[in-house]
């Protein structure tokens, strides 16, 4: 992790213009993408996202505000968010009580 890395509480996944998806977990990742990999179409929300991410890295703006600005820039550029279902806790399957037999075992 970089020294100036500021993680978001919830990463976000964006569908890029080429159809691939990319997950962003921090302000730095978003700013790096904005400055180095952004598609040609730049607008007002793009400019705001760059300014806001820089301010967040300098601890002048909350990371959540930078995240929202990045989302707005993505939508403006035609790159929608990909909704991922919330992670569920893995629970082990229910076990049958000792001595219980299954129908398959009874018919064999």
N, C-alpha and C positions, 0 to 999 in steps of 0.2 A: 504494500500500500504506500502511496506517495505521501510525503510529509503534509502536503496541502489537500489531501483527499478528504472530502466531506461526503460520507455516504448518505443516501436517502433512506428513510425508514422502510419504504416500499419501492423496490426496483420497478422500472417500467419497460415494457417491450413495445417496439415500434415496427410496423411493416414498412420497409424501405421502398423506394420507388422501383427498385429492380425485383420486388416480390419477396426478398429475403427478410428475415426478422433480426432485430438487434436489441439486446437488453442492456439498459443503462442503469447502473447502480449508484452513481454518484454525480456530484456537480462537475467534477473534473472530467469524467467520461463524456458528459453532455457537452461541455465547452470544447473539448478536443474534437468531438464530432462536428460541432457547429463550425469550428474554425478550419478544419482540415478535410472533412468528407461531405460537407453539406451539398445537396444538389444545387444546380444553377439558380433555381427560383428562390430569391431572397426577398424578404419584405419587411414590413414594420415590426412584425412579431419576432422575426429572426434577429433583427437589431436589438430589440428589447431583451431577448433571451441571452444574447452574448453579453450585454451590459449587466444583466442580473446575475448570470453565472459568475462573471468576474467579481462582482460585488460580494457574492456569497463566499467565494474563495478567499476574499480579503476580510471575511467576517463582518461585513457591513449590511448584509441582507440574509434573512433566514434561508436555509437550504430548501425549505418547502416552497418558498416564493420562486426560487430559481427553477425548481421542478415544474411548477405550474407554467412559468414562462416558456420553458423548453417544450412542454406539451403543446402550448398554443402555437409555437413556431412549427412544430411537426405537423399539426393540423393545417396550418396555413400553407405548408409546402405539399399537402396531399399525402402525408404519411400518417395513417391512422394508428392509434394504439391497438395492441393486441391484448385482449382481456384474457388473463390466465386465471383458472379457478384457484381458490385459496387452497393452500396445502392442508391436507387432512392428516391427522395423526393415524399412524398404522396401528390397528388393533388386531391382536391375534384372533383367528377364527375360534368360534365356540367349540369346546370339546364335549364329546358325549361322555356321560357318566360311566364309570368302570362297570363292566358286566353288561352293558347295553349291546345289543346285536343289531346289525343293520339288515334290511330286507335282502340285500345281495348275499350276505353271509348265511341267512336262513334258507334261501332257495338253493344254495350250492350243495 
